[in-house]
Amino acid sequence: MSTAAAHLEPSRARPLTSRVSRAATLGVLLRQRLRRDRWQLLVWLLCIAVLGFFSASSIDQTYGTAAAREQLVRLAIADPTIMVLRGLPQGASLAALTFFEIYTFTALLAGLMNTFLAVRHSRAEEESGRAELVASSPSGRLLPTVATVLHATIANVALALLTAAGFAAAGLPAYGSLVAGAAVGGAGLAFFAVGLLLAQVFSTSRGANGFSSAVVVLAFLVRGIGDATGTPFGDGMHVRSAWPTWLSPIGWGEQTAPWTADDWRPILLMVAFAGVLLAVVFGLQSVRDSGAGIIPERAGRASARPTLSGAFGLAWRLRWPTVLGWTVGGALSGLLAGALGSVVNNSIANDPSMAGIRQAIGRIGAGGSGPLTQLFIAAIFSIVGVLAAACAVQAVIRLRQEEAAGTAELLMAAPLSRLRWLFSFLAVGVLAVLAVLLAAALASGLSAVAAGEKPSTVGDSFAAAAAQLPVALVYLGVLALVFVLAPSWTVPFGWAALGLGAFIGIFGGLIDLPEGIRHLSPFADVPVVVGDVDWTGDTGCSASRPPRSSRPPH
């Protein structure tokens, strides 16, 4: 061998060795993420897939004839508010109606699952200091982000396949099921990229999670506005969405039209959108300081306010930005309920052919009958109840985060008992629930009166809000018990129970789920506050709160 060749061989070997080492490191990081999320992801994936299966099965039982399905689609097109909540009508076949009923909700859940995953493995790791330790190893700063992207890709491919399997198991055509599953997984991947980008922007996981969740909900609402303002086709069975739908990844998924058009191009749009955001993420990751966000933290006060001298003041200080976000969401939902309730009443009341819409609205949540405006407000307040319950769930999840980060242990070193620390966060949770419901009730009542309804509508709005209070408190109490007995299950159980309970309780009546299944959800027993009210449902919710545990949190 020549001298030049002898010197060349090591130079060729070093890059190869380096590539092998980096691949091995990437494999370790990926396995760590898969192991860490194995149960949490499993709960998310199975819940979304099971929702698809039960929806298709229930719709088949309820609307088994073509005439019944056609009537339902015509009713949905006649009332745009139904499309805000449900989706874009694309035909009257069993498969198309299933996609109309369930897709937007499953895409919403997929978006939340992915934004939480993105923040958990990026900003939360930097906040805890673990990311800096990993970066000091041969992995560097970028390889953990690559592992997180691969982890999310695997999770969303699994989500797409499981969702497709759920639809196919219910008897829907396999190819269209695969397109529908890909639409759910594609939306999840797009929102993962959004969450990872916001994790670069904000310096706390609380801020990144809050804004990521707001983006997902906003995408759902923007999609709803685009669907509701769309143009019906001449056959009365299809709607062409308006331009706002194209501002939302959830709206892109609707354009795939599984089982009718089977269009894969919107899924490619989702993947391209995620790719662009991920390129921005890697660019920011390579230049910013570890632990810092693009938006810097503002300087704190030189001394703490007197309100921070107690456990309750600290709990409120940690929670108020999130409470404010949920309260604004509740106010916007209440504004929608009050403003559109009068519109729905005027457009349907004098049209006998639209009587089915009254029945459909009355079957949202616990069901009921009475003046249409009040029924519509009660139906929208079922959604407000979900927001209030989500705020309660986050209050308990914050307890788990404080404990996992070690900050709770520091507080316990002071003269602060574990029970006092627990109850301070639960008290803030109760106040947060009240804030969401009161903001929604006030916005609903005032907007309804401004739209020409009677002043008594204000009282109806507050009564509808009061009916949702026990449900939110049930979620607060049950999840607090889970936190005390099995802390590691707090986060996955909380979100899975809320998502599944909301779907079964609110939409179970529309798809005629069996009563035994429906009443597993507290939302199914919320009374509709119209006329003579039966409050026994709320009494049952209050009675079902968990017994007080004698064990302190650990």
Buried (B, 14 or more C-beta within 10 A) or exposed (E): EEEEEEEEEEEEEEEEEEEEEBEEBBEBBBEBBBEEBEEBBBBBBBBBBBBBBBBBBBBBEBBEEEEBBBBBBBBBBBBBBBBBBBBBBBBBBBBBBBBBBBBBBBBBBBBBBBBBBBBBBBBBBBBBEEBEEBBEEEBBBEBBBBBBBBBBBBBBBBBBBBBBBBBBBBEBBEEBBBBBBBBBBBBBBBBBBBBBBBBBBBBBBBBBBBBBBBBBBBBBBBBBBBBBBBEBBEEBBBBEBBEBBBBBBBBBBBBBBBBBBBBBEBBEBBBEBBEEBBEBBBEBBEEBEEEEBEEEEEEEEEEEEEEBEEBBBBBBBBBBEBBBBBBBBBBBBBBBBBBBBBBBBEBBEEEEEBEBBBBBBBBBBBBBEBBBBBBBBBBBBBBBBBBBBBBBBBBBBBBBBBBBBEEBEEBBEEEBEBEEBBBBBBBBBBBBBBBBBBBBBBBBBBBBBEBEBEEEBBEBBBBBBBBBBBBBBBBBBBBBBBBBBEBEBBBBBBBBBBBBBBBBBBBBBBBBBEEEEBBEBBBBBBBBBBEEBEBEBBEBBBEEBBEEEEEEBE
